[in-house]
Amino acid sequence: IQLPIQKPAKLHGQYFLNLAFTLAADTIWAERGHEVAFAQFPLPWKPAPARAIAQNSMPGLKVRETKTAAVVTGSNFAISFDKVRGTLASWSYQNAELIVNGPRLNFWRATTDNDRGGGNGSLSKQWRDAGLHWLQHRVNGVTVRPLGKSAMRITADVCIAPPVHRQKAFDCVYTWTILGSGDVIAHMRGKIRGEWPAQLPRIGLMMGLSPRLDRVSWFGRGPGESYPDTHSATHF
């Protein structure tokens, strides 16, 4: 089948050909038009890379630092970093607060039936015996340094471990780069210390948003769950 698809003169984002297969007539279980299958094919059209914004053209930043906090202020935003807890304490844009809790590394999740199966050898028991369900964050040190007039870098050296860790820990470094444009680039890296279960529940970040932020959009598969084993049931 040849389709009369014309390549747009200006490309924006990524393009897909979507095919839907629907019922041609009513049935006892669904009405005419109900979608029973779909197919999706990416088109080989890619837009030009976004134009980079030169750092020297961004608005300048100001920083106010105390023993327990560092506050970075831009033209229409302010970010407060908690040196005691090693994370963002506040992020406001045009005087509106965006976060409740800043991003922190997280190695735990709710366990499933599969995790709890297997008796004493279950993953859930291994994880809890290792203390992964009650990890605590200890901040070893925080540094704040400017990268020119329009960028600031905050680095936090953090140890994440159970209350009694017996030389078992995750030694991690958070790096936050705050730009005059209002962008914040987060980078995390870590090393495992001691013996841990071969499989971890999760490696990710947790962040609490302001309750007034109740809408979200994303580029990816959905809108339902889209774990790797269900990709054929979801589309971009």
Backbone bond lengths (Angstrom), bond angles and torsions (degrees), N, CA, C in turn:
res aa  C-N    CA-C-N  psi(-1)  N-CA   C-N-CA  omega(-1)  CA-C   N-CA-C  phi
1 I - - - 1.460 - - 1.518 108.02 -
2 Q 1.301 116.00 127.51 1.459 121.26 176.09 1.526 108.53 -99.21
3 L 1.324 115.79 127.51 1.456 120.98 -178.80 1.528 109.99 -107.44
4 P 1.319 117.24 135.74 1.477 120.44 -178.26 1.533 111.39 -80.14
5 I 1.321 116.30 64.85 1.463 120.77 -178.67 1.523 108.68 -97.29
6 Q 1.310 115.94 122.63 1.455 121.49 178.85 1.533 109.81 -99.46
7 K 1.307 115.54 134.34 1.449 120.04 176.56 1.525 109.58 -69.16
8 P 1.334 118.74 126.83 1.470 120.23 -179.70 1.522 111.65 -61.63
9 A 1.320 114.79 147.94 1.466 119.30 178.52 1.528 110.69 -64.84
10 K 1.349 116.41 -38.07 1.456 121.31 176.78 1.526 108.45 -118.02
11 L 1.300 116.11 126.38 1.457 120.78 -176.95 1.530 109.99 -96.28
12 H 1.333 115.42 137.01 1.456 121.68 178.19 1.529 107.73 -132.61
13 G 1.314 117.45 107.78 1.455 120.18 176.96 1.511 113.23 79.98
14 Q 1.329 115.72 -150.37 1.456 122.60 -175.87 1.522 109.18 -113.68
15 Y 1.339 116.91 147.87 1.456 121.98 -174.28 1.521 110.56 -119.89
16 F 1.340 115.36 141.98 1.451 121.91 179.68 1.526 109.44 -133.54
17 L 1.326 115.66 148.64 1.459 122.08 168.11 1.519 107.36 -96.20
18 N 1.325 117.02 119.57 1.460 123.01 -178.11 1.527 109.87 -109.52
19 L 1.325 116.12 127.29 1.458 122.65 177.32 1.525 108.19 -116.67
20 A 1.346 116.32 130.82 1.461 121.24 178.14 1.518 109.13 -118.44
21 F 1.312 116.32 137.29 1.458 122.81 178.66 1.527 107.60 -113.41
22 T 1.321 116.45 118.16 1.453 121.15 -172.95 1.520 111.01 -123.96
23 L 1.316 115.93 160.99 1.457 121.35 178.48 1.529 110.11 -67.46
24 A 1.321 115.73 134.44 1.467 120.62 179.29 1.524 112.01 -83.39
25 A 1.328 116.83 -16.06 1.459 120.33 -179.23 1.519 109.37 -149.71
26 D 1.339 116.88 162.30 1.453 121.05 177.61 1.530 110.71 -64.22
27 T 1.320 115.84 146.62 1.460 121.98 173.25 1.521 107.74 -127.87
28 I 1.338 116.86 177.27 1.453 119.54 179.50 1.523 111.83 -74.29
29 W 1.330 117.55 -12.92 1.464 120.25 -177.93 1.530 113.83 -113.85
30 A 1.322 118.91 -11.00 1.465 121.27 178.22 1.524 109.83 -162.43
31 E 1.313 114.76 156.89 1.458 119.83 -179.46 1.524 110.82 -88.76
32 R 1.319 113.85 164.01 1.464 120.90 176.46 1.539 108.88 -55.65
33 G 1.322 116.01 138.11 1.459 121.23 -179.06 1.510 114.63 94.52
34 H 1.349 117.16 -8.47 1.465 120.14 178.26 1.528 109.69 -65.88
35 E 1.323 116.92 131.52 1.468 121.27 -178.69 1.520 110.04 -78.44
36 V 1.313 116.26 124.95 1.463 121.03 179.14 1.527 112.07 -107.46
37 A 1.309 118.29 -17.31 1.468 120.98 178.12 1.519 108.70 -163.37
38 F 1.326 115.52 161.75 1.462 120.30 176.23 1.517 108.48 -148.49
39 A 1.297 114.49 164.53 1.468 121.66 173.64 1.519 107.96 -141.23
40 Q 1.306 116.19 149.54 1.457 120.99 -177.87 1.524 109.64 -140.78
41 F 1.325 115.46 131.41 1.465 120.83 -178.27 1.525 109.21 -128.86
42 P 1.332 118.49 125.54 1.471 119.76 176.22 1.518 110.61 -70.17
43 L 1.319 115.92 139.48 1.457 121.22 177.13 1.533 109.17 -93.37
44 P 1.322 116.98 144.94 1.470 120.40 -173.56 1.523 113.04 -80.36
45 W 1.329 115.93 49.03 1.464 121.09 179.09 1.513 109.04 -117.23
46 K 1.283 116.38 121.71 1.453 120.43 179.77 1.522 109.90 -125.24
47 P 1.331 117.59 131.85 1.463 120.08 178.80 1.521 110.91 -71.16
48 A 1.312 115.27 162.74 1.465 119.99 176.05 1.527 108.95 -65.58
49 P 1.319 118.00 149.32 1.464 119.80 179.14 1.527 111.37 -56.79
50 A 1.322 115.09 146.45 1.461 119.88 178.38 1.522 109.79 -62.39
51 R 1.319 114.64 144.54 1.461 119.60 -179.80 1.526 109.33 -70.59
52 A 1.305 115.33 126.82 1.462 119.95 179.81 1.523 110.30 -70.88
53 I 1.315 116.77 143.51 1.455 122.38 176.71 1.522 108.32 -95.89
54 A 1.314 116.36 120.79 1.457 120.04 -179.23 1.523 109.96 -67.11
55 Q 1.319 115.71 135.93 1.461 119.44 -177.60 1.520 111.71 -61.85
56 N 1.331 116.81 -35.48 1.467 118.88 -177.58 1.525 113.06 -71.30
57 S 1.339 116.86 -9.28 1.469 119.61 176.80 1.529 111.81 -96.61
58 M 1.320 117.62 -2.28 1.463 121.05 179.78 1.523 110.49 -81.86
59 P 1.336 116.61 155.62 1.476 119.30 174.55 1.524 111.01 -60.95
60 G 1.302 116.68 154.66 1.454 121.34 -179.59 1.514 112.36 -76.08
61 L 1.332 115.57 163.51 1.460 122.81 179.34 1.526 109.77 -118.40
62 K 1.345 114.48 151.45 1.452 121.28 172.49 1.524 108.34 -121.07
63 V 1.313 116.71 145.70 1.465 120.56 179.34 1.519 109.32 -130.93
64 R 1.329 114.70 137.08 1.460 122.15 174.99 1.515 107.11 -124.66
65 E 1.330 115.69 120.65 1.461 119.96 -170.86 1.518 110.96 -121.55
66 T 1.356 114.86 136.36 1.457 122.04 172.88 1.526 108.03 -124.61
67 K 1.316 116.96 -173.99 1.458 120.11 179.46 1.522 112.03 -67.72
68 T 1.322 117.43 -28.02 1.467 120.58 -173.97 1.519 113.76 -111.64
69 A 1.335 118.74 -8.73 1.468 119.18 -175.13 1.519 110.93 -152.94
70 A 1.331 114.14 159.54 1.461 122.29 172.07 1.529 107.06 -135.41
71 V 1.327 116.72 123.97 1.459 121.80 -178.26 1.523 108.46 -112.47
72 V 1.332 115.46 118.86 1.465 121.66 179.66 1.522 107.53 -106.87
73 T 1.335 116.47 126.61 1.467 121.70 -176.22 1.516 110.12 -119.71
74 G 1.346 115.52 132.10 1.459 121.94 175.40 1.507 111.00 -114.19
75 S 1.336 116.60 -163.74 1.461 120.36 -175.68 1.516 112.95 -67.10
76 N 1.337 118.47 -33.73 1.470 121.02 -179.15 1.526 112.77 -140.87
77 F 1.325 116.91 19.61 1.460 119.98 -179.79 1.524 110.11 -147.39
78 A 1.335 115.07 162.20 1.463 121.40 176.25 1.518 107.96 -145.66
79 I 1.322 116.55 135.66 1.451 122.70 -179.62 1.518 108.54 -126.90
80 S 1.342 115.56 126.87 1.452 121.19 177.85 1.518 108.90 -109.62
81 F 1.320 116.41 128.90 1.468 122.02 -179.81 1.520 109.16 -108.71
82 D 1.327 115.53 127.94 1.454 122.72 179.74 1.527 109.06 -87.69
83 K 1.324 116.68 108.92 1.459 120.97 -179.24 1.525 112.31 -71.13
84 V 1.324 117.84 -26.24 1.458 121.16 -178.49 1.521 110.48 -72.11
85 R 1.347 116.88 -43.39 1.468 121.46 -177.71 1.530 112.77 -97.29
86 G 1.327 117.22 -8.83 1.458 120.46 175.74 1.511 114.26 69.51
87 T 1.336 117.95 37.32 1.458 120.15 -179.19 1.521 110.16 -153.15
88 L 1.329 115.95 170.44 1.451 120.49 177.16 1.528 109.08 -69.53
89 A 1.317 116.63 128.49 1.461 121.09 179.09 1.517 111.81 -95.79
90 S 1.339 116.54 -29.20 1.457 120.23 -177.66 1.526 108.82 -154.45
91 W 1.328 115.64 143.87 1.465 121.65 175.82 1.526 106.49 -144.74
92 S 1.311 116.68 106.13 1.458 120.87 -178.57 1.525 109.90 -113.66
93 Y 1.326 114.89 141.27 1.463 122.12 177.70 1.525 107.78 -127.35
94 Q 1.337 116.02 121.79 1.462 121.49 -175.90 1.530 110.24 51.36
95 N 1.323 115.18 45.36 1.468 124.75 176.65 1.522 113.75 66.89
96 A 1.320 118.94 13.42 1.460 122.03 176.74 1.528 108.57 -109.93
97 E 1.335 116.85 127.41 1.455 121.45 -178.51 1.528 109.97 -74.89
98 L 1.344 116.92 133.83 1.459 122.21 -176.87 1.521 112.97 -100.67
99 I 1.318 118.29 -30.57 1.464 119.29 -172.37 1.529 110.89 -124.98
100 V 1.327 114.77 157.74 1.458 122.70 171.18 1.526 109.27 -105.91
101 N 1.322 116.34 -42.74 1.460 122.47 176.16 1.519 108.24 -132.50
102 G 1.313 116.65 134.12 1.447 120.42 179.06 1.524 112.18 -74.45
103 P 1.337 117.87 163.11 1.474 121.33 -178.34 1.531 111.94 -62.61
104 R 1.331 114.99 134.03 1.465 121.28 174.70 1.520 108.38 -137.16
105 L 1.316 116.20 147.38 1.457 120.52 178.27 1.531 110.16 -62.56
106 N 1.329 114.44 143.39 1.458 120.88 -176.64 1.527 108.51 -139.13
107 F 1.338 115.71 131.35 1.465 120.93 -179.05 1.532 111.77 -118.90
108 W 1.321 117.83 16.53 1.452 120.64 -175.98 1.522 110.68 -128.70
109 R 1.312 115.95 154.02 1.468 122.95 173.16 1.521 108.19 -153.12
110 A 1.322 116.38 166.90 1.458 120.57 175.84 1.529 108.87 -63.70
111 T 1.306 116.32 138.44 1.464 120.29 -178.21 1.529 110.66 -82.72
112 T 1.322 115.97 152.67 1.456 122.88 179.51 1.530 109.81 -105.83
113 D 1.337 116.13 173.83 1.466 119.83 176.73 1.530 110.98 -58.89
114 N 1.323 116.74 -39.96 1.468 119.62 178.99 1.525 110.93 -62.72
115 D 1.341 116.80 -39.28 1.472 119.74 178.69 1.521 111.33 -63.65
116 R 1.344 116.27 -35.99 1.458 120.75 -174.65 1.531 113.35 -87.74
117 G 1.332 117.86 -7.44 1.456 121.06 179.65 1.518 111.71 -75.00
118 G 1.324 115.61 162.44 1.462 119.23 175.21 1.508 114.88 95.10
119 G 1.335 119.17 8.38 1.461 120.90 175.70 1.516 112.01 65.54
120 N 1.332 116.32 -135.13 1.468 120.72 -176.40 1.518 112.40 -66.42
121 G 1.330 116.89 -18.88 1.457 119.20 -179.92 1.514 113.55 -92.73
122 S 1.341 117.53 10.39 1.458 120.37 -176.26 1.519 110.66 -67.45
123 L 1.323 114.34 152.85 1.463 119.34 177.30 1.519 111.06 -61.21
124 S 1.340 115.83 -41.11 1.457 119.55 -178.58 1.528 111.17 -56.76
125 K 1.332 116.90 -43.78 1.472 119.96 179.57 1.522 111.11 -66.58
126 Q 1.343 116.99 -40.70 1.466 119.84 177.99 1.529 110.58 -60.22
127 W 1.326 115.96 -43.20 1.467 120.30 -177.74 1.527 111.24 -65.37
128 R 1.338 115.84 -43.92 1.459 118.87 -178.60 1.528 111.07 -71.05
129 D 1.328 117.38 -37.75 1.467 119.89 176.69 1.526 110.85 -61.40
130 A 1.338 115.86 -32.22 1.466 120.00 179.21 1.527 112.52 -81.28
131 G 1.338 116.74 -10.22 1.466 120.04 178.88 1.510 114.58 84.58
132 L 1.322 117.91 17.93 1.460 119.99 -178.07 1.525 113.08 -68.97
133 H 1.327 117.49 -18.22 1.463 120.61 -177.56 1.526 112.84 -83.65
134 W 1.334 118.92 -8.21 1.460 119.01 179.49 1.534 111.38 -139.37
135 L 1.307 114.76 45.77 1.461 120.39 178.07 1.531 110.44 -65.36
136 Q 1.319 115.09 145.99 1.457 121.72 177.77 1.523 109.76 -124.40
137 H 1.333 115.68 152.47 1.460 122.11 -177.84 1.531 109.39 -105.59
138 R 1.316 115.64 126.86 1.454 120.92 174.99 1.529 108.21 -120.58
139 V 1.304 117.22 126.87 1.455 121.93 -177.90 1.526 109.09 -91.55
140 N 1.320 116.13 120.96 1.461 120.77 178.69 1.526 112.69 -87.35
141 G 1.325 117.02 -28.00 1.449 119.54 -179.30 1.509 111.99 -179.99
142 V 1.328 116.48 152.35 1.466 123.05 179.59 1.523 108.37 -134.29
143 T 1.331 115.95 134.43 1.465 120.59 175.01 1.524 109.41 -122.49
144 V 1.324 115.48 143.54 1.467 122.40 178.69 1.517 107.34 -127.21
145 R 1.334 116.95 123.96 1.465 118.73 179.35 1.521 110.44 -145.68
146 P 1.326 116.59 141.52 1.468 120.14 178.37 1.520 111.33 -76.99
147 L 1.341 115.90 148.92 1.463 123.05 173.25 1.526 107.38 -118.24
148 G 1.309 116.75 64.17 1.454 120.78 -172.41 1.518 109.88 90.37
149 K 1.335 116.31 -172.23 1.467 119.82 -176.17 1.516 112.91 -79.57
150 S 1.346 118.47 -15.84 1.462 121.34 -172.15 1.522 113.35 -119.13
151 A 1.312 118.17 18.48 1.463 120.30 179.19 1.524 109.51 -152.04
152 M 1.321 114.24 144.86 1.450 120.89 179.61 1.525 108.39 -136.10
153 R 1.325 117.61 139.70 1.458 121.23 179.96 1.527 109.46 -122.07
154 I 1.330 114.37 128.09 1.462 121.80 177.45 1.523 107.66 -117.48
155 T 1.320 116.76 127.08 1.457 122.03 -178.73 1.521 108.84 -121.50
156 A 1.341 115.83 130.10 1.464 121.30 179.29 1.522 109.45 -122.10
157 D 1.316 115.80 125.63 1.464 122.98 176.33 1.521 107.37 -95.15
158 V 1.348 117.46 117.01 1.458 121.62 -169.86 1.524 110.19 -128.91
159 C 1.327 115.58 140.29 1.459 122.16 171.78 1.524 108.09 -108.59
160 I 1.338 116.96 123.83 1.458 122.40 -179.86 1.525 107.20 -113.37
161 A 1.338 116.36 118.28 1.470 120.22 -172.83 1.518 109.70 -158.23
162 P 1.359 117.40 162.53 1.466 120.58 172.07 1.527 110.12 -65.04
163 P 1.352 118.26 164.12 1.468 120.43 179.39 1.522 112.54 -55.60
164 V 1.336 117.24 -41.04 1.469 121.81 173.01 1.522 105.73 -115.08
165 H 1.331 116.06 97.91 1.462 118.06 -167.02 1.526 114.63 -94.92
166 R 1.327 118.68 -13.59 1.469 120.51 176.92 1.541 111.83 48.89
167 Q 1.325 115.07 46.92 1.468 121.73 179.21 1.535 112.64 65.04
168 K 1.327 116.56 21.31 1.470 120.38 173.43 1.518 107.42 -108.85
169 A 1.323 116.42 124.89 1.465 118.94 -177.34 1.523 109.81 -164.07
170 F 1.309 114.40 166.41 1.458 122.55 168.72 1.522 106.46 -111.31
171 D 1.315 116.37 113.09 1.466 121.54 177.87 1.525 107.70 -91.45
172 C 1.327 116.19 111.00 1.464 121.27 -169.33 1.523 111.28 -124.27
173 V 1.317 114.70 155.12 1.463 121.99 176.86 1.522 108.18 -129.01
174 Y 1.331 115.74 121.50 1.460 122.33 172.86 1.532 108.18 -95.47
175 T 1.317 116.20 133.92 1.460 120.52 174.74 1.519 108.70 -126.23
176 W 1.334 115.85 120.68 1.462 121.87 179.26 1.520 108.07 -113.55
177 T 1.330 116.75 122.35 1.457 121.50 175.70 1.522 107.82 -111.27
178 I 1.319 116.69 115.12 1.463 123.12 -177.57 1.521 108.53 -103.81
179 L 1.334 116.37 124.68 1.456 121.98 -176.55 1.522 111.02 -106.50
180 G 1.328 115.71 155.11 1.461 121.22 179.39 1.511 113.30 -62.79
181 S 1.330 117.68 -19.78 1.462 121.80 177.13 1.523 112.08 -72.74
182 G 1.340 117.06 -12.63 1.458 120.96 -175.96 1.511 112.89 100.72
183 D 1.321 118.16 -7.17 1.459 121.52 177.99 1.525 110.17 -75.80
184 V 1.321 115.06 145.86 1.463 122.14 174.74 1.525 107.50 -125.51
185 I 1.313 116.81 122.22 1.457 122.37 179.92 1.525 107.63 -104.42
186 A 1.328 115.34 120.75 1.465 120.72 -178.72 1.526 109.70 -106.85
187 H 1.311 116.10 134.87 1.464 121.34 178.14 1.523 108.05 -136.30
188 M 1.328 115.98 129.72 1.457 121.11 179.86 1.521 110.18 -126.06
189 R 1.297 116.17 140.36 1.458 120.58 172.96 1.518 108.30 -143.78
190 G 1.327 116.08 157.57 1.449 118.40 -177.66 1.516 112.67 -159.93
191 K 1.329 114.71 164.06 1.449 122.50 176.49 1.523 108.82 -129.41
192 I 1.332 115.22 143.51 1.455 120.81 178.33 1.523 109.08 -87.62
193 R 1.337 115.63 131.88 1.464 121.07 176.07 1.526 108.88 -116.50
194 G 1.314 116.87 127.62 1.453 121.19 179.83 1.518 112.74 88.06
195 E 1.337 115.86 -172.97 1.455 122.84 -176.61 1.522 110.36 -96.32
196 W 1.331 115.70 123.34 1.460 122.57 177.57 1.525 108.91 -124.06
197 P 1.341 118.45 163.51 1.471 119.92 172.89 1.523 110.74 -55.61
198 A 1.327 116.19 148.26 1.470 120.45 -176.68 1.517 111.82 -62.84
199 Q 1.336 116.75 -28.16 1.464 120.91 -179.34 1.523 108.87 -119.41
200 L 1.336 117.24 127.91 1.452 121.87 179.31 1.533 109.55 -95.63
201 P 1.339 118.11 151.03 1.462 119.79 178.32 1.524 112.51 -60.12
202 R 1.331 116.25 -39.33 1.466 119.93 -174.73 1.514 108.94 -168.44
203 I 1.320 115.69 151.00 1.466 121.29 164.63 1.518 105.41 -127.62
204 G 1.316 116.82 110.41 1.461 119.06 -176.35 1.511 111.16 -163.40
205 L 1.320 115.20 -169.27 1.458 122.56 -179.92 1.524 109.01 -122.23
206 M 1.331 116.22 146.74 1.457 121.61 172.81 1.518 108.33 -121.10
207 M 1.347 115.43 135.63 1.456 120.95 179.35 1.518 108.52 -143.94
208 G 1.323 117.14 140.28 1.459 121.39 177.03 1.510 110.83 -103.16
209 L 1.337 116.74 126.07 1.460 122.09 -179.95 1.517 111.11 -96.78
210 S 1.318 116.36 159.60 1.450 121.83 175.33 1.527 109.72 -59.65
211 P 1.340 118.64 137.74 1.469 120.76 -179.14 1.524 113.70 -58.23
212 R 1.329 117.36 -24.36 1.466 118.30 -178.81 1.529 112.39 -74.19
213 L 1.328 117.08 -13.79 1.466 120.80 176.90 1.525 107.75 -86.68
214 D 1.328 116.27 84.99 1.466 120.92 -173.83 1.523 112.33 -112.82
215 R 1.312 118.29 20.08 1.464 122.76 176.15 1.524 108.18 -129.80
216 V 1.321 116.11 143.55 1.463 119.40 180.00 1.518 108.93 -145.20
217 S 1.300 116.92 142.89 1.463 121.98 171.54 1.513 107.41 -133.17
218 W 1.324 115.85 151.04 1.457 119.38 -177.98 1.519 109.44 -151.30
219 F 1.308 115.94 158.93 1.463 121.62 173.33 1.515 107.01 -103.96
220 G 1.309 115.68 111.28 1.454 120.52 -177.69 1.506 109.49 169.04
221 R 1.311 116.30 -170.72 1.462 120.53 -178.21 1.522 110.42 -78.07
222 G 1.333 115.59 151.69 1.446 120.13 179.44 1.519 111.19 164.28
223 P 1.329 118.36 -164.29 1.470 125.68 3.86 1.523 113.77 -83.21
224 G 1.331 118.76 -10.36 1.456 120.89 177.81 1.515 111.20 -80.75
225 E 1.336 116.92 -172.16 1.462 120.70 -179.65 1.518 109.97 -62.39
226 S 1.309 116.59 144.04 1.469 120.42 -174.06 1.519 110.80 -138.62
227 Y 1.339 116.02 48.14 1.454 119.37 173.00 1.532 109.37 -63.07
228 P 1.325 118.85 160.54 1.475 120.55 -174.85 1.519 114.28 -53.34
229 D 1.343 118.31 -32.48 1.460 118.82 -177.05 1.529 112.80 -82.06
230 T 1.337 117.94 1.24 1.470 120.10 176.95 1.526 111.72 -122.52
231 H 1.331 117.68 17.95 1.458 119.48 -179.36 1.535 112.80 -59.55
232 S 1.308 116.65 -32.96 1.469 118.35 -178.24 1.529 111.63 -69.51
233 A 1.333 117.56 -11.34 1.466 121.44 179.44 1.524 112.59 -104.71
234 T 1.315 116.81 4.74 1.463 120.23 179.75 1.525 108.84 -132.79
235 H 1.320 115.76 158.39 1.463 118.76 178.54 1.532 108.77 -135.62
236 F 1.303 115.54 167.86 1.462 120.81 179.41 1.524 109.13 -76.22
